[in-house]
Amino acid sequence: MRLGDGPSNNFEDRTGESGGGGFGFGGGGGNMLGCLLPLVASRFGLVGVAILLLGYCALTQLGGGGGGLIPSGPSTTESAPSGQSRLSPESRRLLTTTLESTDSVWTQIFQASGARYTEPTLVAYTGGKQTACGMGQAAMGPFYCPNDQKIYIDPTFFSELDRRFGAPGDFAQAYVVAHEVGHHVQNLEGTLDKAQAAQARLGQAEGNAVQVGVELQADCYAGVWAAHAKDSQGSLLEPGDIEEGMRAAEAIGDDTLQRQAQGTVVPESFTHGSSAQRVQALRTGLQSGNPAACKFN
């Protein structure tokens, strides 16, 4: 994947800041989509697997609290002095240029429909980070907070995606960013509010199905971005990029993660979709390039 013409200005490097302790969530009631690591980890005994459940999050509204979460493993950048960025130049460039590309694509798509696109901010952090949705933790994986319209990513997540789950490559990483931007698009469209309201009326299994639809649409929106991703030299995609994205989508399917963690699959507990569903959602966006094709509820 080529990395485009220039970086986004909507980027915050917080990797050198000291994070919050522990791996818990903010308290509060309610039923909120995304960031389901406490539930998934306790149900399936996951150790460093549920970090791959990309999603969106309003941490202060999650029910059940949940502490004692187990991270995926030690960071390879812990030796950096306090206050000094732990983000490599390569990771910084990939994050900022991907964000700039998604901003350009979604601005054009919104303008074509007579709407205005508000650009999100991407925050790179390590360990823990206080957000407008509560305390975010690296163990939760990348997430989007609708309260401050920011995407939070601990870059060590990409090492896990590569080493432990066999999904290497720069386009696999860009897909992760584009998926979270997809949640931002859903926030602007009102989809997240509608999904939360629907979940409040439904039981656990039905609410999970709503969550799956939200996550598959974000996967599809990532594909829409990729279909339109261009710069002054043409398409950003290179040979092999689509295969990288498909491997990443397959690696983070609920059935794949559950099978790896416990040897069995419980479809009614899915919150992000099966590997096949996630691959198909990404492919739908790539092939259509049309957000209207991304309807999964």
Summary of the structure (lengths in Angstrom):
residues: 297
radius of gyration: 17.5
end to end distance: 31.5
largest distance: 49.9
contacts: 1060
relative contact order: 0.17
helix: 49%
strand: 10%
